Amino acid sequence: MKQCSICGAEYDENAEISSVFHEAGEWLAEEVWQDAGELCPRCLENRAQLAMMYAHDCNQ
C-alpha cells in the first residue's frame, strides 16, 4: 500500500484501473509534473479532468 501525495489516501499501486482519465493522469504525472507513482487513481483521474478543462498549455 502506498499513500497519495495529494489527498493522503492509501491505495494499492498494483490494482488494475481501466479509465481514459486514469491513463491521461498517469501521462501527466510522468511528463508534466514528474510525480509518477505518488498519486492515487482518484487524484490521477481528477488531475486529468482538470487539466483537460484548465491546463490549455498541456492540450496543444
C-alpha positions in Angstrom: 0.0 0.0 0.0 1.2 3.5 -0.8 0.0 6.9 0.3 -1.1 9.5 -2.2 0.9 12.7 -2.0 -2.1 14.9 -2.8 -5.0 13.5 -0.7 -3.2 11.2 1.7 -5.4 8.2 0.9 -3.8 4.8 0.9 -4.0 2.8 -2.4 -2.8 -0.3 -4.0 -0.4 0.6 -6.7 -0.9 -2.8 -8.4 -4.7 -2.5 -8.7 -6.0 -2.7 -12.3 -7.7 0.6 -13.3 -9.2 1.0 -16.8 -10.2 4.6 -17.4 -9.2 7.0 -20.1 -8.8 9.7 -17.4 -6.6 7.4 -15.3 -4.3 6.8 -18.3 -4.2 10.6 -19.0 -3.4 11.3 -15.4 -0.5 8.8 -15.5 0.9 10.5 -18.6 0.6 13.9 -16.9 2.3 12.6 -13.8 5.2 11.3 -15.8 5.6 14.0 -18.5 4.4 17.3 -16.9 4.5 17.2 -13.1 7.2 14.4 -12.6 5.4 12.8 -9.7 4.6 9.4 -11.2 3.9 6.7 -8.7 2.9 9.2 -6.0 -0.8 9.7 -6.7 -3.8 7.5 -6.1 -6.1 6.6 -9.0 -8.7 9.1 -8.0 -6.3 12.0 -7.9 -4.8 10.9 -11.3 -8.3 10.9 -12.8 -9.2 14.3 -11.2 -5.9 15.8 -12.4 -6.6 14.7 -16.0 -10.1 16.1 -16.0 -8.9 19.4 -14.5 -6.0 19.6 -17.0 -8.4 18.9 -19.9 -10.6 21.9 -18.7 -8.0 24.4 -17.5 -4.4 23.5 -18.5 -4.6 24.7 -22.1 -0.8 24.7 -22.4 -0.9 20.8 -22.0 -3.7 20.5 -24.6 -1.7 21.8 -27.5 
